[in-house]
Each structure stands twice: as C-alpha cells, then as structure tokens.
Amino acid sequence: MSKTGDHDGTAPKIAVRAVMSRWMRSVAEVPRWIWIAAVALIALVLIVVAIGGFAQAQTNPTELGADEEARASVYAVTVLDAEFTDEVESEYLEAEPGEKLLVMTMRMENLSDAPIGVGTNADRTKAGLVNTDDPLIDLAGVTATDTVSIWRADGSAGQVILQPGVPSEVMLAWTVPDDAFADGIVSLDIHEVEIRRGAVILSSNVVTWRAIETFARISVTPREAP
C-alpha cells in the first residue's frame, strides 16, 4: 500500500504546521512586560544609532601647525598668526588682571552652499563655529573666561559672515587665564560637522551645524606682543 501523504508532500506540511502551532503557543505564553521591554530596547537602539551614538570616535585627530589647513566637510580653517597680548586697541579689548588675550588670525572658508556667521547666525543657518556650548573650533585643554571676540582682519565693520566659496581672513580673540599655556603652545580642536534640519519650534528650513568628532588639532606657538 502506498502512502500517498508522504509522496505528495502532505506529511511535511503537517509537521511544519505543528511546529508553527507550538511556536505560536510559546509566544503567546511570554509575559506582556517582556514584549514591552523588548520594544523599548529596540526603540532606544534606533535612537542611539540615529544620533551617532555607536559611531566610532576619532581618538587621534590629525596634527597640524600654522599655515596648514584643517578641512572639514562644510568649512575649512587655517591659523595664519597667533599672539598673546594685553589689549587690542582697535576693538577696545583689554585683559583684566590675571588674564591675557590670545589673538589669532585665521583664514576661513565656507564650503557649504549658504552663508554662515562666525559667532552669529546667518539667515537660517546656525553654524556655531565659536561662542556656543559645543563650538566647532575650541581651545584644547583651556577654558576661556569670556566669549570669543571676532572681527575681520581688514578692519571692516559689521558681523563676520562667510559667503560660500570665498576665503576670508578673520581675527578671533580668546580671554584666558594668565597662567594658561605655560609651555607656550596653543592647540585648537577642529570638529567635523553633522548637519541637522528643522527644530521643534522653528521652521523646517533652519539648518544647524552640530560638532561631532575632533578630526584635526592645530598647534601653534603664539608670539608675545611687544
């Protein structure tokens, strides 16, 4: 007698259905709190991945010196000159007792397709190069005691706005403790950018540059003002 069920594939199908049935009963017996915890964990992982939490941080940024360009995805900066001084008369800057001014001349270039401000917002772009909680250009190992003063090297007035593809020489002055940089070497951490669009309240057209990993460190030896 032939067993037609075995030859026409009926038996394997019945076995598969039996296994699936047992699996479904096992799933149904899992407590609801375990499902809730699993869903919450998956959601947390997705959020962390979205904000770059698992991205590998660059622990060894490229070491650069004066006149060497640090080029990120949307901006570039080169330190042309650096000086320690007590005052900058043209900008009415004067260090308080126990402090000094670190003044740097930089060549900056905006590599994006929209104007950006140095220390200020331009149009709908919040670049945050300096004077933010998480600046793209930051002193390494030293905390400034005041906001960074910014002006154009050619002395022209007004806010410093960088147009796309137009290199500009910009002056930046940090107020630092007088005993900072005891070895005479100043280092700047230069961060790569993550671009975010939109905000909770603001228009979706608002673009924010967010500092992520330090991709370059520029070290220079400022001269002392006479």
C-alpha beads as a LAMMPS data file, in Angstrom:
LAMMPS data file: protein, C-alpha beads

226 atoms
225 bonds

1 atom types
1 bond types

-500.0 500.0 xlo xhi
-500.0 500.0 ylo yhi
-500.0 500.0 zlo zhi

Masses

1 110.0

Atoms # bond

1 1 1 0.000 0.000 0.000
2 1 1 1.445 3.380 -0.955
3 1 1 1.494 6.216 1.486
4 1 1 0.305 8.989 -0.736
5 1 1 0.642 11.555 2.060
6 1 1 4.391 11.027 2.157
7 1 1 4.782 11.259 -1.611
8 1 1 2.643 14.339 -2.262
9 1 1 4.288 16.401 0.494
10 1 1 1.303 16.369 2.845
11 1 1 3.209 14.926 5.799
12 1 1 5.969 17.593 5.820
13 1 1 3.349 20.312 5.587
14 1 1 1.503 18.867 8.565
15 1 1 4.791 18.726 10.521
16 1 1 5.569 22.369 9.695
17 1 1 2.106 23.447 10.786
18 1 1 2.537 21.547 14.044
19 1 1 5.858 23.236 14.743
20 1 1 4.404 26.662 13.938
21 1 1 1.439 25.967 16.183
22 1 1 3.708 25.063 19.091
23 1 1 5.832 28.173 18.453
24 1 1 2.774 30.429 18.430
25 1 1 1.576 28.931 21.719
26 1 1 5.022 29.557 23.227
27 1 1 4.999 33.169 22.050
28 1 1 1.537 33.688 23.476
29 1 1 2.773 32.475 26.865
30 1 1 5.538 35.098 27.061
31 1 1 4.578 37.746 29.657
32 1 1 3.494 41.076 28.221
33 1 1 6.128 43.015 30.196
34 1 1 8.885 41.171 28.317
35 1 1 7.398 42.303 24.981
36 1 1 7.147 45.878 26.245
37 1 1 10.768 45.809 27.428
38 1 1 11.948 44.372 24.103
39 1 1 10.113 47.048 22.101
40 1 1 11.541 49.780 24.351
41 1 1 15.063 48.394 23.930
42 1 1 14.734 48.299 20.146
43 1 1 13.444 51.882 20.124
44 1 1 16.384 53.004 22.294
45 1 1 18.900 51.327 19.985
46 1 1 17.341 53.012 16.940
47 1 1 17.522 56.417 18.619
48 1 1 21.169 55.934 19.609
49 1 1 22.069 54.853 16.082
50 1 1 20.209 57.859 14.630
51 1 1 22.219 60.333 16.717
52 1 1 25.506 58.595 16.029
53 1 1 25.916 57.035 19.461
54 1 1 27.594 53.958 18.019
55 1 1 29.774 55.903 15.612
56 1 1 33.464 55.354 16.188
57 1 1 35.049 58.458 17.680
58 1 1 38.346 59.570 16.191
59 1 1 40.791 59.355 19.092
60 1 1 43.814 60.535 17.138
61 1 1 42.990 63.729 15.238
62 1 1 45.348 64.892 12.514
63 1 1 48.061 67.106 13.998
64 1 1 48.548 70.371 12.103
65 1 1 50.555 73.542 12.571
66 1 1 50.477 77.150 11.433
67 1 1 49.648 77.694 7.751
68 1 1 48.233 74.164 7.463
69 1 1 44.572 73.861 6.532
70 1 1 42.088 71.843 8.565
71 1 1 39.360 70.997 6.073
72 1 1 36.030 69.657 7.310
73 1 1 33.047 68.746 5.154
74 1 1 31.478 72.224 5.171
75 1 1 34.191 74.592 6.360
76 1 1 37.969 74.997 6.383
77 1 1 40.265 76.911 8.738
78 1 1 43.959 77.804 8.718
79 1 1 45.827 79.583 11.530
80 1 1 47.998 82.268 9.949
81 1 1 49.253 84.046 13.060
82 1 1 48.867 83.945 16.856
83 1 1 49.782 86.390 19.599
84 1 1 49.461 86.847 23.352
85 1 1 48.655 90.417 24.297
86 1 1 47.014 92.548 26.976
87 1 1 44.881 94.663 24.656
88 1 1 43.598 95.199 21.144
89 1 1 43.026 98.925 20.851
90 1 1 41.119 98.819 17.569
91 1 1 38.482 96.522 19.109
92 1 1 38.513 98.114 22.563
93 1 1 39.600 94.831 24.118
94 1 1 41.618 94.791 27.304
95 1 1 42.512 91.878 29.541
96 1 1 41.678 92.071 33.223
97 1 1 44.362 91.465 35.873
98 1 1 45.220 87.763 35.901
99 1 1 44.119 87.332 32.287
100 1 1 45.546 87.733 28.801
101 1 1 44.221 87.794 25.261
102 1 1 45.009 85.089 22.757
103 1 1 44.571 86.675 19.326
104 1 1 44.624 84.556 16.205
105 1 1 44.455 85.467 12.547
106 1 1 42.692 82.744 10.593
107 1 1 41.795 82.109 7.027
108 1 1 38.286 80.671 6.998
109 1 1 36.342 79.269 4.093
110 1 1 32.685 78.326 3.941
111 1 1 32.363 75.118 1.917
112 1 1 28.578 74.910 2.190
113 1 1 26.034 76.394 -0.208
114 1 1 24.648 79.053 2.174
115 1 1 26.177 81.993 4.088
116 1 1 27.318 81.280 7.648
117 1 1 28.225 83.552 10.524
118 1 1 31.323 83.313 12.700
119 1 1 29.959 83.654 16.210
120 1 1 26.495 84.572 14.970
121 1 1 23.680 83.094 12.899
122 1 1 23.286 83.915 9.232
123 1 1 19.881 83.709 7.596
124 1 1 18.591 80.245 8.563
125 1 1 21.963 78.593 9.248
126 1 1 23.301 78.158 12.798
127 1 1 26.912 77.206 12.201
128 1 1 28.236 77.516 15.771
129 1 1 31.918 77.912 14.894
130 1 1 32.554 79.619 18.263
131 1 1 30.563 81.059 21.172
132 1 1 28.286 78.067 21.602
133 1 1 28.120 75.345 24.239
134 1 1 29.725 72.939 21.776
135 1 1 31.803 75.003 19.301
136 1 1 33.340 73.635 16.136
137 1 1 36.591 75.493 16.881
138 1 1 37.634 75.142 20.512
139 1 1 40.699 75.653 22.690
140 1 1 42.198 72.335 23.749
141 1 1 42.695 71.915 27.488
142 1 1 41.881 75.520 28.432
143 1 1 38.547 77.189 29.157
144 1 1 38.184 80.790 28.016
145 1 1 36.907 83.220 30.623
146 1 1 34.743 85.201 28.216
147 1 1 33.125 84.966 24.812
148 1 1 35.329 84.999 21.733
149 1 1 35.661 88.416 20.083
150 1 1 35.518 88.296 16.273
151 1 1 36.323 90.844 13.579
152 1 1 37.643 90.955 10.024
153 1 1 41.388 91.266 9.542
154 1 1 40.908 94.144 7.112
155 1 1 39.172 96.182 9.811
156 1 1 35.794 96.350 8.095
157 1 1 32.871 96.712 10.478
158 1 1 29.796 94.559 10.954
159 1 1 29.157 90.924 11.673
160 1 1 31.560 88.438 10.140
161 1 1 29.607 86.473 7.546
162 1 1 31.333 83.898 5.343
163 1 1 29.935 83.594 1.839
164 1 1 30.126 80.196 0.123
165 1 1 33.483 79.553 -1.523
166 1 1 35.018 82.897 -0.521
167 1 1 38.053 82.601 1.820
168 1 1 38.237 85.382 4.411
169 1 1 40.847 86.427 6.954
170 1 1 39.226 86.664 10.367
171 1 1 40.547 87.702 13.776
172 1 1 39.494 85.828 16.891
173 1 1 40.435 86.765 20.447
174 1 1 40.024 84.469 23.449
175 1 1 40.355 85.765 27.004
176 1 1 42.258 83.163 29.016
177 1 1 43.908 82.958 32.457
178 1 1 47.361 84.498 32.556
179 1 1 48.931 81.174 33.540
180 1 1 47.297 79.255 30.678
181 1 1 49.560 77.641 28.082
182 1 1 52.586 77.568 30.383
183 1 1 54.596 75.744 27.713
184 1 1 53.806 78.455 25.181
185 1 1 51.946 76.108 22.833
186 1 1 48.292 76.685 21.961
187 1 1 46.140 73.960 20.438
188 1 1 42.767 74.250 18.744
189 1 1 40.425 71.310 18.356
190 1 1 38.655 71.384 14.983
191 1 1 35.437 69.382 14.793
192 1 1 33.648 67.708 11.937
193 1 1 30.026 68.725 11.365
194 1 1 26.722 66.922 11.497
195 1 1 24.019 68.916 9.714
196 1 1 20.545 68.889 11.212
197 1 1 17.497 70.423 9.604
198 1 1 14.479 71.824 11.377
199 1 1 13.692 72.357 15.049
200 1 1 10.830 71.769 17.427
201 1 1 9.515 75.312 17.153
202 1 1 11.441 76.841 14.275
203 1 1 10.861 76.292 10.592
204 1 1 11.988 73.054 8.981
205 1 1 14.232 75.208 6.788
206 1 1 16.501 76.027 9.734
207 1 1 19.885 74.305 9.420
208 1 1 22.044 73.635 12.471
209 1 1 25.665 72.560 12.368
210 1 1 26.445 70.219 15.260
211 1 1 30.015 69.479 16.355
212 1 1 30.908 65.798 16.330
213 1 1 34.368 64.187 16.409
214 1 1 37.604 66.169 16.549
215 1 1 39.215 65.448 13.195
216 1 1 42.156 67.866 13.463
217 1 1 44.193 69.671 16.099
218 1 1 46.107 72.805 15.179
219 1 1 49.047 73.637 17.461
220 1 1 50.936 76.917 17.244
221 1 1 53.344 78.949 19.362
222 1 1 51.963 82.486 19.731
223 1 1 54.405 85.364 19.870
224 1 1 54.329 87.796 22.753
225 1 1 53.166 91.334 21.948
226 1 1 55.880 93.964 22.469

Bonds

1 1 1 2
2 1 2 3
3 1 3 4
4 1 4 5
5 1 5 6
6 1 6 7
7 1 7 8
8 1 8 9
9 1 9 10
10 1 10 11
11 1 11 12
12 1 12 13
13 1 13 14
14 1 14 15
15 1 15 16
16 1 16 17
17 1 17 18
18 1 18 19
19 1 19 20
20 1 20 21
21 1 21 22
22 1 22 23
23 1 23 24
24 1 24 25
25 1 25 26
26 1 26 27
27 1 27 28
28 1 28 29
29 1 29 30
30 1 30 31
31 1 31 32
32 1 32 33
33 1 33 34
34 1 34 35
35 1 35 36
36 1 36 37
37 1 37 38
38 1 38 39
39 1 39 40
40 1 40 41
41 1 41 42
42 1 42 43
43 1 43 44
44 1 44 45
45 1 45 46
46 1 46 47
47 1 47 48
48 1 48 49
49 1 49 50
50 1 50 51
51 1 51 52
52 1 52 53
53 1 53 54
54 1 54 55
55 1 55 56
56 1 56 57
57 1 57 58
58 1 58 59
59 1 59 60
60 1 60 61
61 1 61 62
62 1 62 63
63 1 63 64
64 1 64 65
65 1 65 66
66 1 66 67
67 1 67 68
68 1 68 69
69 1 69 70
70 1 70 71
71 1 71 72
72 1 72 73
73 1 73 74
74 1 74 75
75 1 75 76
76 1 76 77
77 1 77 78
78 1 78 79
79 1 79 80
80 1 80 81
81 1 81 82
82 1 82 83
83 1 83 84
84 1 84 85
85 1 85 86
86 1 86 87
87 1 87 88
88 1 88 89
89 1 89 90
90 1 90 91
91 1 91 92
92 1 92 93
93 1 93 94
94 1 94 95
95 1 95 96
96 1 96 97
97 1 97 98
98 1 98 99
99 1 99 100
100 1 100 101
101 1 101 102
102 1 102 103
103 1 103 104
104 1 104 105
105 1 105 106
106 1 106 107
107 1 107 108
108 1 108 109
109 1 109 110
110 1 110 111
111 1 111 112
112 1 112 113
113 1 113 114
114 1 114 115
115 1 115 116
116 1 116 117
117 1 117 118
118 1 118 119
119 1 119 120
120 1 120 121
121 1 121 122
122 1 122 123
123 1 123 124
124 1 124 125
125 1 125 126
126 1 126 127
127 1 127 128
128 1 128 129
129 1 129 130
130 1 130 131
131 1 131 132
132 1 132 133
133 1 133 134
134 1 134 135
135 1 135 136
136 1 136 137
137 1 137 138
138 1 138 139
139 1 139 140
140 1 140 141
141 1 141 142
142 1 142 143
143 1 143 144
144 1 144 145
145 1 145 146
146 1 146 147
147 1 147 148
148 1 148 149
149 1 149 150
150 1 150 151
151 1 151 152
152 1 152 153
153 1 153 154
154 1 154 155
155 1 155 156
156 1 156 157
157 1 157 158
158 1 158 159
159 1 159 160
160 1 160 161
161 1 161 162
162 1 162 163
163 1 163 164
164 1 164 165
165 1 165 166
166 1 166 167
167 1 167 168
168 1 168 169
169 1 169 170
170 1 170 171
171 1 171 172
172 1 172 173
173 1 173 174
174 1 174 175
175 1 175 176
176 1 176 177
177 1 177 178
178 1 178 179
179 1 179 180
180 1 180 181
181 1 181 182
182 1 182 183
183 1 183 184
184 1 184 185
185 1 185 186
186 1 186 187
187 1 187 188
188 1 188 189
189 1 189 190
190 1 190 191
191 1 191 192
192 1 192 193
193 1 193 194
194 1 194 195
195 1 195 196
196 1 196 197
197 1 197 198
198 1 198 199
199 1 199 200
200 1 200 201
201 1 201 202
202 1 202 203
203 1 203 204
204 1 204 205
205 1 205 206
206 1 206 207
207 1 207 208
208 1 208 209
209 1 209 210
210 1 210 211
211 1 211 212
212 1 212 213
213 1 213 214
214 1 214 215
215 1 215 216
216 1 216 217
217 1 217 218
218 1 218 219
219 1 219 220
220 1 220 221
221 1 221 222
222 1 222 223
223 1 223 224
224 1 224 225
225 1 225 226
